[in-house]
Amino acid sequence: MEQVKVLLEEREIPRQWYNILADMPTPMNPPLHPGTGQPVGPGDLAPIFPMNLIEQEVTTERWIDIPEEVLEKYLLWRPTPLYRARNFEKLLDAPVRIYYKNEGVSPPGSHKPNTAVAQAYYNKVFGIKRLSTETGAGQWGSALSMACRMFGLECRVFMVKVSYEQKPYRRLMMMTWGADCIPSPSDRTEMGRKILAERPDSPGSLGIAISEAIEDVVGDETARYSLGSVLNHVLLHQTIIGLEAQKQLEKIGEYPDVVMGCAGGGSNFSGLSFPFVRDKIHGKDISVVAVEPTSCPTLTRGPFAYDFGDTARTTPLLAMYTLGHDFVPAPIHAGGLRYHGMAPIVSHLVKEQIIEARAFDQIEAFEAGVKWARTEGFISAPETNHAIAAVVQEAERAKEEGKERVILFNWSGHGLVDLSAYDAYLSGKLTQFELPEEEIQRALKSIDGLPKP
Ligand SMILES: *Cc1c(COP(=O)(O)O)cnc(C)c1O
C-alpha cells in the first residue's frame, strides 16, 4: 500500500466522490414501492443490493471517501487525460476551445469501470459471491466482468440480444474476463420465457434484460444485482471524472462555459458534470447539456413521471423522464443509449431547469464522429458521437453569435469494438430515424394508473 500512496499523491487522484444530493436546491421525489405507493425503505432493496451500497444510494453526505482498494484499481488508468481538441477546433473554425476527458483509456474502453470496481468491492466486503447484471452494447457487462474478476466474484451478464448478435467482441471480452454472458430475452428466467413465447424474434431491450438479471438474484442470498447507470450511487462513483477535470482545468487556468455528455442512463454525463453543476447551483454562469439520440428521446420528448426501471415492473417506481417501460427502441447502433428512462437525479435537474437536454440523429452523430476521428485520431463509441454532434452545434452557435466559448465534454469511450456501426455508416446503410409520436403515446400507456410525482 506504500507504493499506492505515493502514486496517488504523484498523480493527484481525488480521494473522495462528490454527492450532489448534498447541494440539491429542491427536494426530489422518493422512489416508491409499487405495491404500497409508499417510499421504499432500505429493507425493500436488501434482496437486490448489498446494504453498504443501499446506504450510499440514500446518503446526503457531500463527500464520500473512496476506499483504498478501489483507488488502487483506479491507478491502472486514472487520472484519465484531459486533452484540448486543437485539430477539431481548426476544422470547425469557430471561436471555441474544446476540452475532453478521455475515458476510453480504461481496460474495457469506457467510463463504466469507475463504478464497476467500486460496486464489486462493496459487494465483496458485504460477503457476496456472485453478481448478475444486464448489458446493452456490452460496455457495462465487460466492465463488471473485469471488476468481478479483480475482486474474486462470479459474474453473470444478460446481454440485449440485438447487441449480442451485432457485437460478438464484447461478449468475447466478458468471456475472457471469465463471466457468463447470456443473450436476453433468455430461457433462464420466467420473464425471458414469457417474452420469447409472445415474440420469439424479440430484439430485447435494456428493460427486459434488467428484469432477467433481477429475477436471477432474488432468493439467492449469496448473489446480488448490479446496475451500470441510473442509480444515485452509480452517478456518485462516476464523479471522479469531473473532480479530476476541475483540477486539470484549474492548472491551465481554464473553466468551461458549457459542459456536455451523452446520456443513456445518465452516468457518464453526471460523472463529468455534477462537480460543475455544484458550481452552477452556487451561482456560476454555465450551461450543462445532456445529449440523447432522437430514436430514444427520453429527456426531450418523454414526460416526467413515476415509472418502473424495467419491463417486468419489478423495480421501485422512479420519478424520472420516461418513454414508458414498454418502450422498445429501434435497434440503432448506440446500444448504450437505448434505455426508456433516465437517472432520477438527472431528470430532477432537467425538470428544475438547472441543466438542459438536446437530441441528435445517429447520422448527425456519425458525421461528427468521423470528422473527429479524421482530426483528433481517436475513434469514438457511437454513444460518444452524440456528444460530439452537440459540440459541433455549440461551436456553430458560438460562430454565429461571434462569442467565445470554452466547451468541456466527456469522451465516454472508444469505438474500436463498434466498427460494424462505422461500416454501416460508411457504406450508407445507416438511416435517419424520427420516432413517431404515436409510438411514444403507445408506450406511455404502460404508465397509466401509476402514482404521479
Ligand atoms: C454505456 C455508455 C454510455 C451511456 O451510458 P450512461 O450511463 O448514460 O453514461 C455512453 N457512452 C459509452 C462509451 C458507454 O459505454
The ligand as an SDF file (V2000), in Angstrom:
LIG
                    3D

 15 15  0  0  0  0  0  0  0  0999 V2000
  -22.7730    2.9590  -21.5140 C   0  0  0  0  0  0  0  0  0  0  0  0
  -22.1960    4.0440  -22.2690 C   0  0  0  0  0  0  0  0  0  0  0  0
  -22.8660    5.2700  -22.4080 C   0  0  0  0  0  0  0  0  0  0  0  0
  -24.2450    5.5240  -21.8760 C   0  0  0  0  0  0  0  0  0  0  0  0
  -24.4340    5.2770  -20.5030 O   0  0  0  0  0  0  0  0  0  0  0  0
  -24.5130    6.4500  -19.4360 P   0  0  0  0  0  0  0  0  0  0  0  0
  -24.8790    5.7630  -18.1570 O   0  0  0  0  0  0  0  0  0  0  0  0
  -25.5500    7.4030  -19.8730 O   0  0  0  0  0  0  0  0  0  0  0  0
  -23.1650    7.0460  -19.3690 O   0  0  0  0  0  0  0  0  0  0  0  0
  -22.2310    6.2670  -23.1140 C   0  0  0  0  0  0  0  0  0  0  0  0
  -21.0120    6.1120  -23.6510 N   0  0  0  0  0  0  0  0  0  0  0  0
  -20.3390    4.9400  -23.5300 C   0  0  0  0  0  0  0  0  0  0  0  0
  -18.9980    4.8080  -24.1610 C   0  0  0  0  0  0  0  0  0  0  0  0
  -20.8970    3.8820  -22.8270 C   0  0  0  0  0  0  0  0  0  0  0  0
  -20.2200    2.7490  -22.6910 O   0  0  0  0  0  0  0  0  0  0  0  0
  1  2  1  0
  2  3  1  0
  2 14  2  0
  3  4  1  0
  3 10  2  0
  4  5  1  0
  5  6  1  0
  6  7  2  0
  6  8  1  0
  6  9  1  0
 10 11  1  0
 11 12  2  0
 12 13  1  0
 12 14  1  0
 14 15  1  0
M  END
$$$$
